[in-house]
Amino acid sequence: VKRTFMKMSQGKELGNASAVSEFIFLGLTQIQGLQMVLFILFLLVYIMTLLGNLLIMVTVTCDPRLHTPMYFLLRSLSVMDVCYSSVTLPRMLVDFLSATKVISYGDCMIQIFFFHFLGGTQILFLAVMAYDRYVAISRPLHYVAIMNTQVCVGLIVAAWVGGFVHSIVQLALLLPLPFCGPNVLDNFYCDVPQVLRLACTDTSVLEILMISNSGMLVLVWFLLLLVSYTIILGMLRSHSKEGRRKAASTCTSHLIVVFVQFVPCIYIYTRPFTPFPMDKAVSICDTVLPPMMNPMIYSLRNREVRSAVSRMRKRYLLSRRT
């Protein structure tokens, strides 16, 4: 099947100086029946992702008890999760129902831009979350004063700007490349490793630059976050038993999210861009799972959030009765 797609999508000869105008995804599978099963599965995942994150956004906005710096940041993370999941999942769902999974060159570049923009923003934002926990544990009496609205907004904007710069650098390195066929991407979305392999020129130096820009950034950031949380957890020894329990539970949730977010990225971007059998499975772990799991790990297991959801539900039921 893969060879058939390669023949169908082969561009004109390089001597004619033609350029590829579209790419074809091979997707997760070519089995028609399995595609419908996967469509239903990932549709449910996308619905859960949207509902879970929207629930956090509405709950934090409507409940005055959650108007604290930590929940302000969690609401921002939910906004990022909704945007990030919407870069790849809707397109994948449409392709499950399509005979040929075609994306134009321009749309492919746009998808890469937003994928790295939002992904880079999320990775940088996890450092903001770690800083928030550091201030809460090391300076509990001054926490609200230090993490005021202006500081929180400034840190969020800095994460968005950092993600934008990261994505622009990726795209600036990718756009000048010539693509003259083949144009088959062995994946379900456009990303740098797969697209770079299709360029009809030597990309070895560019691959090193890409790995340095994405891979090393992810790896160094991951190690810094691990060191940060180790220091934060070490500070808990001076707190009361109840304080240690609550802070340790929150930090553990943060660490789980860090591992869920970073481990697939490290696998994808810190090695040479050669295909491996596990690539698609890891891509799912990178694009689909974190936005769905973040609300459950960060917020919905939190007692205060669950209480706020319960209060909001009771208010809604009372308003319906009256």
LOLONU-904296 format. One record per residue (C-alpha): residue in three letters; z, x, y. Coordinates in steps of 0.5 Angstrom, whole numbers, padded with zeros to 4 digits, always signed. Each point is the difference from the previous one (the first is absolute). Example, Ala and Ser with C-alpha at 12.3 -4.5 7.8 and 13.67 -1.06 7.14 Angstrom:
2
ALA+0016+0025-0009;SER-0002+0002+0007;
This chain:
322
VAL+0000+0000+0000;LYS+0002+0006+0005;ARG-0007+0003-0001;THR-0003-0007+0001;PHE+0003+0000+0007;MET-0002+0007+0001;LYS-0007-0001-0001;MET+0000-0007+0004;SER+0004+0003+0006;GLN-0004+0007+0000;GLY-0003+0001+0007;LYS-0006+0003+0002;GLU-0002+0007-0001;LEU+0004+0005+0004;GLY-0007+0003+0003;ASN-0001-0007+0003;ALA+0006+0001+0004;SER+0002-0007-0001;ALA+0008-0002+0001;VAL+0004-0004-0005;SER+0001-0007+0004;GLU+0005-0003-0005;PHE+0005+0002-0006;ILE+0001-0003-0007;PHE+0007-0001-0003;LEU+0001+0000-0007;GLY+0006-0003+0001;LEU+0006+0000-0005;THR-0004-0003-0006;GLN-0007-0002-0002;ILE+0002-0006-0005;GLN-0001-0007+0003;GLY+0005-0003-0003;LEU+0005+0005+0002;GLN-0002+0000+0007;MET+0002-0007+0000;VAL+0007+0001-0003;LEU+0001+0006+0005;PHE-0002-0005+0006;ILE+0005-0005-0002;LEU+0005+0006+0000;PHE-0001+0004+0006;LEU-0001-0007+0004;LEU+0007-0001-0002;VAL+0002+0007+0002;TYR-0003-0001+0007;ILE+0003-0007+0001;MET+0007+0003-0002;THR-0001+0005+0005;LEU-0002-0004+0005;LEU+0006-0005-0001;GLY+0005+0005-0001;ASN-0001+0004+0006;LEU-0001-0006+0004;LEU+0006-0003-0002;ILE+0004+0007+0002;MET-0004-0001+0007;VAL+0002-0007+0001;THR+0007+0001-0002;VAL+0002+0006+0004;THR-0004-0004+0006;CYS+0004-0006-0001;ASP+0007+0002-0002;PRO+0004+0003+0006;ARG+0005+0004-0005;LEU-0006+0004-0002;HIS-0002+0002+0007;THR+0002+0007-0001;PRO-0004+0007+0000;MET+0000+0000-0008;TYR-0003-0007-0001;PHE-0005+0001+0006;LEU-0003+0006-0003;LEU+0000-0004-0007;ARG-0004-0005+0004;SER-0005+0005+0002;LEU-0001+0003-0007;SER-0001-0007-0002;VAL-0006+0000+0005;MET-0003+0006-0002;ASP+0001-0002-0007;VAL-0004-0006+0001;CYS-0006+0004+0004;TYR+0000+0005-0005;SER-0001-0004-0006;SER-0005-0004+0004;VAL-0005+0006+0000;THR-0001+0000-0007;LEU+0002-0006-0004;PRO-0004-0005+0003;ARG-0006+0004-0001;MET+0002+0001-0007;LEU+0001-0007-0002;VAL-0007-0002+0003;ASP-0003+0006-0004;PHE+0003-0003-0007;LEU-0004-0006+0001;SER-0007+0003+0002;ALA-0005+0003-0004;THR-0001+0006+0004;LYS+0005+0003+0004;VAL-0003+0003+0006;ILE+0003+0002+0007;SER-0004+0003+0005;TYR+0000+0007+0003;GLY+0003-0003+0006;ASP+0005-0004-0003;CYS+0002+0005-0005;MET+0002+0005+0006;ILE+0004-0006+0004;GLN+0004-0001-0007;ILE+0001+0008+0000;PHE+0003+0000+0007;PHE+0004-0006-0001;PHE+0003+0002-0007;HIS+0002+0007+0003;PHE+0002-0003+0007;LEU+0005-0005-0003;GLY+0002+0005-0006;GLY+0002+0006+0004;THR+0003-0005+0005;GLN+0005-0003-0006;ILE+0001+0008-0002;LEU+0002+0002+0007;PHE+0004-0007+0001;LEU+0005+0002-0007;ALA+0002+0006+0004;VAL+0002-0005+0006;MET+0004-0004-0005;ALA+0004+0006-0003;TYR+0002+0002+0007;ASP+0002-0007+0001;ARG+0005+0001-0006;TYR+0002+0007+0003;VAL+0002-0003+0006;ALA+0004-0006-0003;ILE+0004+0004-0005;SER+0001+0006+0005;ARG+0001-0004+0006;PRO+0002-0007-0002;LEU+0004-0001+0007;HIS-0006+0002+0004;TYR-0005-0003-0005;VAL-0003-0006+0004;ALA+0001+0004+0007;ILE-0005+0006-0003;MET-0004-0004-0004;ASN-0002-0005+0006;THR-0006-0004+0000;GLN-0004+0005+0005;VAL+0002+0005-0005;CYS-0002-0004-0006;VAL-0007-0002+0003;GLY-0001+0007+0002;LEU+0001+0003-0007;ILE-0005-0006-0003;VAL-0005+0002+0005;ALA+0000+0007-0001;ALA-0001-0002-0008;TRP-0006-0004+0002;VAL-0003+0006+0004;GLY+0001+0005-0005;GLY-0003-0004-0005;PHE-0006-0001+0005;VAL-0001+0007+0001;HIS+0000+0002-0007;SER-0005-0006-0002;ILE-0004+0003+0006;VAL+0000+0007-0003;GLN-0002-0003-0007;LEU-0006-0004+0003;ALA-0002+0006+0005;LEU-0001+0005-0006;LEU-0003-0006-0005;LEU-0005-0003+0005;PRO-0005+0006+0001;LEU-0001+0001-0007;PRO-0007-0002-0003;PHE-0001-0005-0006;CYS-0006-0001-0003;GLY+0002-0002-0007;PRO+0003-0002-0005;ASN+0004-0005+0003;VAL+0004-0003-0005;LEU+0008+0001+0001;ASP+0004+0000-0006;ASN+0006-0004+0003;PHE+0001-0007+0003;TYR+0001+0002+0007;CYS-0003+0006+0005;ASP+0004+0006+0000;VAL-0001+0007+0002;PRO+0000+0003-0007;GLN-0005-0004-0003;VAL-0005+0000+0007;LEU+0001+0007+0001;ARG-0003+0001-0007;LEU-0006-0004+0001;ALA-0002+0005+0006;CYS-0007+0004-0001;THR+0003+0006+0003;ASP+0005+0005-0002;THR+0007-0003+0002;SER+0005+0005-0003;VAL+0002+0003+0007;LEU+0001-0007+0002;GLU+0004-0002-0006;ILE+0005+0005+0001;LEU+0001-0003+0007;MET+0000-0007-0002;ILE+0006+0003-0005;SER+0003+0003+0005;ASN+0000-0006+0005;SER+0002-0005-0005;GLY+0003+0003-0006;MET+0004+0005+0003;LEU+0003-0005+0006;VAL+0002-0004-0006;LEU+0003+0005-0004;VAL+0004+0003+0006;TRP+0002-0007+0002;PHE+0003-0002-0007;LEU+0004+0007+0000;LEU+0003-0001+0007;LEU+0002-0007-0002;LEU+0003+0002-0006;VAL+0004+0005+0003;SER+0002-0005+0006;TYR+0003-0005-0005;THR+0003+0005-0004;ILE+0004+0002+0007;ILE+0001-0007+0001;LEU+0003-0002-0006;GLY+0004+0006+0000;MET+0003-0003+0007;LEU+0003-0006-0004;ARG+0006+0004-0003;SER+0004-0001+0007;HIS-0001-0008+0000;SER+0004-0005-0003;LYS-0002-0002-0007;GLU-0003-0007+0002;GLY-0004+0004+0005;ARG-0002+0005-0005;ARG-0003-0006-0005;LYS-0003-0003+0006;ALA-0004+0006+0003;ALA-0001+0003-0007;SER-0004-0007-0002;THR-0004+0000+0006;CYS-0002+0008-0001;THR-0001-0001-0007;SER-0005-0006+0002;HIS-0003+0005+0005;LEU-0001+0006-0005;ILE-0004-0005-0005;VAL-0005-0002+0005;VAL-0001+0007+0002;PHE-0001+0002-0007;VAL-0005-0006-0001;GLN-0004+0001+0006;PHE+0000+0008+0000;VAL-0001+0001-0008;PRO-0007-0003+0000;CYS-0002+0003+0006;ILE+0002+0007-0002;TYR-0004-0001-0007;ILE-0006-0002+0004;TYR-0001+0005+0006;THR+0004+0006-0002;ARG-0005+0002-0005;PRO-0008+0002-0001;PHE-0004-0006+0001;THR-0002+0000-0007;PRO+0000-0007-0004;PHE+0005-0001-0005;PRO+0001-0006-0005;MET+0007-0002+0003;ASP-0003-0001+0007;LYS-0001-0007+0001;ALA+0007-0002-0003;VAL+0003+0005+0005;SER-0005-0003+0006;ILE+0003-0007-0002;CYS+0007+0003+0000;ASP-0002+0003+0007;THR-0003-0006+0003;VAL+0003-0007-0003;LEU+0007+0002-0003;PRO+0003+0002+0007;PRO-0001-0005+0004;MET+0002-0005-0005;MET+0006+0003-0002;ASN+0003+0003+0007;PRO+0003-0007+0002;MET+0003-0001-0007;ILE+0003+0007+0000;TYR+0002+0001+0007;SER+0002-0007+0002;LEU+0000-0006-0005;ARG+0005+0004-0004;ASN+0005+0000+0006;ARG+0005-0004+0001;GLU+0000-0002+0007;VAL-0008-0001+0000;ARG+0002-0005-0006;SER+0005-0003+0004;ALA-0005-0001+0006;VAL-0005-0003-0005;SER+0005-0005-0002;ARG+0002-0002+0006;MET-0007-0001+0003;ARG-0002-0004-0006;LYS+0006-0005+0001;ARG-0002-0001+0007;TYR-0007-0001-0002;LEU+0003-0006-0005;LEU+0005-0003+0005;SER-0006+0000+0005;ARG-0004-0004-0005;ARG+0005-0005-0001;THR+0001-0001+0007;
